[in-house]
Amino acid sequence: MSPASPSAPPAAPHGRFLHSWAQALATVLAALLAMCVVAALGLWAAGAGNLPDNAFPRVVAATVVTAVGGSMELSGNAGALAETHAGVTVMPLSVTLVGALAVGVGFLRPLRRQRTATTRGPVRAGELAWSAARIAVLWLAALVGLAFAARQTFAIDLGNGVLGAIGQLFGAEPEVGFTTHVPLTVGFGLLWLLGVLLIALLVARDVPLPERAARFRAWACPPAYAMVALLLVYVVVGLVIGLVTAGTRGHPAETFALILLGLPNLTWPAFTIGLGATWNGRVDGPFGLPVPHLLDEVLRTPDVSTLNLSTLAEHDGRVWWLVVIDVVLVLAAAYFAAARAPARVRPWQHAVRMAVALVLTVLMICLAGRISAHYGLSLLGIGNVGGGLSGELLLRPRLWGALGIAALWGLVSGFLGALATLLVGHRSEGPPDSAGPSTPPGPADRSGAPHV
């Protein structure tokens, strides 16, 4: 009996329906599990395992929420005679990166299997939309659950000094807590998910798209893939340096906390500084991360500090190696993108595409790499004077200057990369996929390069 016999169709749609939802559920669960594990290990290494009132799971949930762009609110209560204030804006980008990779792999895997099992024709727009919608619905439910779980209140110890004595006299018991702004968390979390799915489709050449989408991907895929590879290489380089530091200079717990929570928060801004961008920052009070001593030294000043190649080189001349690393990696990315682009793309066109891709990459780093955190306690007008009762952590880019520098680097590297491919004769003949079922089967495109 053939597969198309009358007895087969009634059960097939129901089976496909359940299977597709099971795949979406597996994608969401795998991403959440990976993010929770990385966040929990990083927080444990940072010492959060000793938090009172069994708060550790809630802090893990809050970390995952902020990793996908969720909004956290800090609140304080110190009674009628005292005032507390606090705020925090930060994305733990190590957790973000792990979740993005898990979601991307889970989203693309069934599409690739479907193409292998069928005629290798393009995936219909409706199929893509439903596949993304299933993941989005389950992701929405998970975000709501995490948002309501990420709530906790802590008591503040005033210590044994003047503030402690006044607090005991007037019965003031300061508290500070965190909660999640559910609507903003859901909104930003869904935007994060859609961005991850879009990037996954852009860089996956072996998932054939409808004609219009395929044409756009043929334009965007080579530089987008090169930028993703560039960012991952920077993370790997930072990971190697972190592991060497943990093994040779002590404080392994602090170093692993940085690796598991915020390694891209350090390496990606370093990439922009190597390009010539400038960041402003300040650390005051007990705030801080296990960052290199150079960075902590520059940031701990009475006023807001300037972070760029010049100011960092005043403390350590080895910072100029960031420029060398950027030149090598950006030129390699430009050559790699030009080699994957169709042969009809001219050098100036590739330069423009690289400029757009690098500007968008630096924009993402500048938006996601911002850090702003502060807290303080004032009792009868006394407080906010240190002693662990106040602090500020600030890191923000000079955005427009960073974007302008990125555009210049993209134009120059893109043009040089395209010229290099012409000199060695390594250019693709055309886009690796098409919008119709006439796409030739096989694991490679005409240039012989394997599909990604």
C-alpha positions in Angstrom: 0.0 0.0 0.0 1.4 3.4 -0.9 1.8 6.2 1.7 -1.0 8.1 -0.1 -3.6 5.4 0.4 -7.0 6.5 1.8 -6.3 5.0 5.2 -3.3 7.2 5.9 -4.5 10.8 5.7 -6.9 10.9 8.8 -4.1 10.1 11.3 -1.3 12.0 9.6 -2.4 15.6 10.2 -3.0 14.9 13.9 0.4 13.3 14.2 2.1 16.1 12.5 0.3 18.6 14.7 1.4 16.9 17.9 4.9 16.4 16.6 5.3 20.1 15.6 4.2 21.3 19.1 6.4 18.7 20.7 9.4 20.1 18.8 8.5 23.7 19.8 8.2 22.7 23.4 11.5 20.9 23.3 13.1 24.1 21.8 11.7 26.3 24.6 12.6 23.9 27.4 16.1 23.3 26.1 16.7 27.0 25.9 15.3 27.7 29.4 17.2 24.8 30.9 20.5 25.9 29.4 20.0 29.5 30.5 19.0 28.5 34.0 21.9 26.1 34.4 24.4 28.7 33.2 22.8 31.4 35.4 22.7 29.2 38.5 26.4 28.1 38.1 27.5 31.7 37.6 25.5 33.0 40.6 26.7 30.2 42.8 30.3 31.0 41.8 29.6 34.6 42.6 28.4 33.7 46.1 24.7 34.0 45.6 24.1 30.5 47.0 24.2 32.0 50.5 21.3 34.3 50.0 18.7 34.2 52.9 15.1 33.0 52.7 15.8 30.5 49.9 16.1 33.3 47.5 18.5 31.6 45.1 15.9 30.1 42.7 14.2 33.5 42.4 17.5 35.3 41.7 18.2 32.7 39.0 14.8 33.4 37.5 15.5 37.1 37.6 18.8 36.6 35.9 17.2 34.7 33.0 14.5 37.3 32.7 17.1 40.1 32.4 19.1 38.0 29.9 16.3 38.2 27.4 15.6 41.9 27.9 13.1 41.7 30.7 12.5 44.6 33.0 13.4 44.4 36.7 12.2 46.8 39.3 14.0 47.4 42.6 12.1 48.7 45.6 12.9 49.6 49.1 11.1 50.1 52.4 12.8 51.5 55.5 9.9 53.0 57.4 8.9 56.6 58.0 12.3 57.7 59.2 14.4 56.3 56.3 14.5 56.2 52.6 16.0 53.6 50.2 16.5 53.8 46.5 17.9 51.4 44.0 17.9 50.6 40.3 19.6 48.2 37.9 19.9 47.8 34.1 22.1 45.0 32.9 21.9 41.9 30.6 24.0 38.9 31.6 25.1 38.3 28.0 26.7 34.8 28.7 23.2 33.6 29.6 21.7 35.5 26.7 24.1 33.9 24.2 23.5 30.3 25.5 19.7 30.9 25.1 20.0 32.3 21.6 22.1 29.4 20.4 19.7 26.9 21.9 16.6 28.6 20.3 18.3 29.0 16.9 19.3 25.3 16.8 15.9 24.1 17.9 14.1 26.4 15.4 16.2 25.3 12.4 16.5 21.6 13.1 12.9 20.6 12.1 13.1 22.9 9.0 16.3 21.1 7.9 14.8 17.7 8.5 11.7 18.6 6.6 13.7 19.7 3.6 15.7 16.5 3.7 12.6 14.3 3.8 10.7 16.1 1.0 11.5 17.5 -2.5 14.0 20.1 -1.1 11.7 22.8 -2.3 11.4 26.1 -0.4 9.7 26.3 3.0 6.4 28.0 2.6 5.9 31.3 4.3 2.9 29.9 6.3 5.1 27.0 7.6 7.8 29.4 8.8 5.2 31.6 10.4 3.5 28.7 12.2 6.8 27.3 13.3 7.8 30.6 14.8 4.3 31.2 16.3 4.4 27.8 18.2 7.7 28.7 19.8 6.5 32.2 20.6 3.4 31.0 22.3 5.3 28.6 24.5 8.0 31.2 25.1 5.4 33.7 26.2 4.0 31.2 28.7 7.5 30.6 30.1 8.3 34.3 30.3 5.1 34.9 32.3 6.0 32.1 34.7 9.6 33.4 35.1 8.3 37.0 35.6 6.1 36.0 38.5 8.8 33.8 40.0 11.4 36.5 40.0 10.3 38.4 43.1 12.1 38.6 46.5 12.7 41.0 49.4 15.9 41.2 51.5 16.6 42.9 54.8 19.5 45.4 54.9 21.9 45.1 57.8 22.8 48.6 59.1 25.8 47.3 60.9 27.2 48.4 64.2 28.0 52.0 63.4 26.0 55.2 63.8 23.3 54.1 61.3 22.9 50.8 63.2 22.4 52.6 66.5 19.9 55.0 65.1 18.0 52.2 63.4 17.8 50.3 66.6 16.6 53.4 68.4 13.8 54.2 66.1 13.0 50.6 65.1 13.8 51.1 61.4 14.3 47.9 59.5 15.3 48.7 55.9 14.3 46.3 53.2 15.1 46.1 49.5 13.6 43.8 47.0 13.2 43.1 43.3 10.2 42.3 41.1 9.5 42.0 37.4 7.5 44.4 35.3 5.5 41.7 33.5 4.2 43.6 30.4 7.6 45.0 29.6 9.3 41.6 30.2 6.8 39.9 27.9 7.2 42.5 25.2 11.0 42.7 25.2 11.3 38.9 25.6 9.2 38.4 22.5 11.2 40.9 20.6 14.4 39.1 21.7 12.9 35.8 20.5 11.9 37.2 17.1 15.4 38.7 16.6 17.0 35.4 17.4 14.7 33.5 14.9 15.4 36.1 12.2 19.2 35.9 12.6 18.9 32.1 12.6 17.1 32.2 9.2 19.6 34.7 7.8 22.7 32.6 8.6 21.2 29.2 7.8 21.7 28.8 4.0 20.4 25.2 3.9 16.8 26.2 4.7 15.3 27.3 1.4 13.0 30.3 1.7 10.3 31.8 -0.5 11.5 33.8 -3.5 11.4 37.3 -1.9 12.9 36.1 1.4 15.6 34.1 -0.5 16.6 37.2 -2.4 17.0 39.2 0.8 18.9 36.4 2.4 21.3 36.2 -0.6 22.1 39.9 0.1 22.3 39.7 3.9 23.5 36.2 4.6 27.3 36.5 4.0 27.9 39.6 6.1 25.4 38.4 8.8 27.1 35.0 9.1 30.5 36.8 9.2 29.4 39.0 12.1 28.0 36.1 14.1 31.2 34.2 13.6 33.2 37.3 14.6 31.3 37.7 17.9 31.6 34.0 18.7 35.4 34.1 18.1 35.7 37.0 20.5 33.8 35.1 23.1 36.1 32.0 22.6 39.2 34.2 22.9 37.8 35.7 26.1 37.0 32.2 27.4 40.5 31.0 26.8 42.0 34.1 28.5 39.6 33.6 31.4 40.5 30.0 31.9 44.2 30.8 31.8 43.6 33.6 34.4 41.6 31.3 36.7 44.4 28.7 36.6 47.3 31.0 37.1 46.3 34.1 39.0 43.9 32.7 41.6 40.3 33.7 42.4 38.9 31.0 40.2 35.4 31.4 41.6 35.2 35.1 40.7 36.6 34.4 37.2 34.1 31.6 36.5 31.3 33.9 37.7 32.3 36.4 35.1 32.6 33.7 32.4 29.2 32.2 33.1 27.3 35.5 33.6 29.0 38.2 31.6 31.9 37.2 29.4 30.4 39.0 26.3 29.8 42.0 28.5 33.6 42.3 28.7 34.8 41.0 25.3 32.3 42.7 23.0 32.8 46.2 24.4 36.6 45.5 24.1 36.0 44.7 20.5 34.4 48.2 20.0 37.2 49.9 21.9 39.7 48.2 19.6 37.8 49.7 16.7 38.2 53.2 18.3 34.9 53.6 20.2 34.7 55.3 23.5 32.7 54.2 26.6 32.0 56.1 29.8 31.9 54.3 33.1 32.3 54.6 36.9 32.4 52.2 39.9 31.7 53.5 43.4 31.2 51.5 46.5 31.2 47.7 46.8 29.9 47.3 43.2 32.2 45.6 40.8 32.9 42.4 38.8 36.0 40.2 38.6 37.2 42.3 35.7 40.8 42.8 34.8 42.6 45.0 37.3 43.2 47.6 34.5 39.5 48.2 34.0 38.7 48.4 37.7 41.5 50.8 38.2 40.3 53.1 35.4 36.7 53.0 36.5 37.2 53.7 40.2 37.5 57.4 40.0 35.5 60.3 41.7 34.0 61.2 38.4 32.8 59.4 35.3 35.8 57.9 33.5 36.5 57.7 29.8 37.3 54.2 28.4 39.1 54.2 25.0 42.4 53.1 23.6 44.2 56.3 24.8 43.0 56.3 28.4 43.5 52.6 28.8 47.0 52.7 27.3 48.0 55.2 29.9 47.8 52.4 32.4 48.8 49.5 30.3 50.3 49.8 26.8 49.3 46.2 25.9 45.8 47.6 25.2 47.0 48.5 21.7 46.9 44.8 20.9 43.1 45.2 20.7 43.7 47.1 17.5 45.8 44.4 16.0 43.2 41.7 17.0 40.4 43.8 15.5 42.3 44.3 12.2 43.0 40.6 11.8 39.5 39.4 12.8 37.5 42.1 10.9 39.5 41.6 7.7 39.1 37.8 8.0 35.3 38.3 8.5 35.2 40.6 5.4 37.1 38.1 3.3 34.9 35.2 4.5 31.8 37.2 3.7 33.0 38.2 0.2 34.0 34.5 -0.5 30.4 33.5 0.2 28.8 36.3 -1.7 27.6 35.8 -5.3 30.2 36.7 -7.9 28.1 39.5 -9.3 28.5 41.5 -6.1 31.0 44.2 -6.8 33.7 45.3 -4.3 32.0 48.6 -3.5 28.7 46.8 -2.9 30.3 44.3 -0.6 31.9 47.3 1.3 28.5 48.8 1.8 27.1 45.5 3.0 29.9 45.0 5.5 29.5 48.6 6.7 25.8 48.0 7.4 26.5 44.7 9.1 29.2 46.1 11.3 27.1 49.1 12.2 24.2 46.9 13.3 26.6 44.6 15.2 28.2 47.5 17.1 24.7 48.9 17.7 23.6 45.6 19.3 26.8 45.6 21.5 26.2 49.2 22.6 22.5 48.6 23.5 23.0 45.2 25.2 26.3 46.1 26.9 25.0 49.1 28.8 25.2 48.7 32.6 23.6 50.9 35.2 23.2 50.0 38.8 22.8 52.0 42.0 21.5 51.7 45.5 21.5 53.9 48.6 20.1 54.2 52.1 19.4 57.4 54.0 18.3 57.4 57.7 17.4 60.8 59.2 19.5 62.4 56.5 22.5 60.2 57.3 23.7 57.7 54.7 24.8 57.3 51.1 28.3 57.8 52.4 29.8 54.4 51.7 30.2 51.7 54.3 28.4 49.3 52.0 25.2 51.4 52.2 25.5 53.0 48.8 27.1 52.3 45.5 27.0 53.0 41.7 28.1 51.0 38.7 27.9 52.7 35.3 29.0 51.7 31.8 27.6 53.3 28.6 28.9 53.9 25.1 29.2 57.1 23.1 26.8 55.6 20.6 27.0 57.8 17.5 30.8 57.9 17.5 30.9 54.1 17.8 28.5 53.7 14.9 30.4 56.1 12.7 33.7 54.3 13.4 32.0 51.0 12.7 30.8 52.2 9.3 34.3 53.3 8.3 35.8 50.0 9.4 33.1 48.1 7.5 33.7 50.1 4.3 37.4 49.7 4.3 37.5 46.0 5.4 34.6 45.1 3.0 36.4 46.6 0.0 39.7 45.0 0.9 38.0 41.6 1.5 36.3 41.7 -1.9 39.6 42.6 -3.6 41.3 39.7 -1.9 38.7 37.2 -3.1 39.2 38.5 -6.6 42.9 38.1 -6.4 42.7 34.5 -5.3 39.7 33.7 -7.5 37.5 32.5 -4.5 34.0 33.8 -5.2 30.7 32.1 -5.2 28.7 31.9 -8.5 25.4 32.6 -7.0 23.1 32.3 -4.0 23.3 28.8 -2.5 19.5 28.3 -2.5 16.6 29.3 -4.6 12.9 29.9 -4.1 11.8 26.9 -6.2 12.1 23.2 -6.1 14.7 23.3 -8.8 17.4 23.8 -6.2 20.0 21.1 -7.0 20.3 18.4 -4.3 23.6 17.9 -2.6 25.5 19.1 0.4 27.3 22.0 -1.3 26.5 24.9 -3.5 28.3 25.5 -6.8 31.3 27.0 -5.1 31.9 23.8 -3.3 31.4 25.3 0.1 29.3 23.3 2.5 26.0 24.7 3.7 25.8 26.1 7.1 
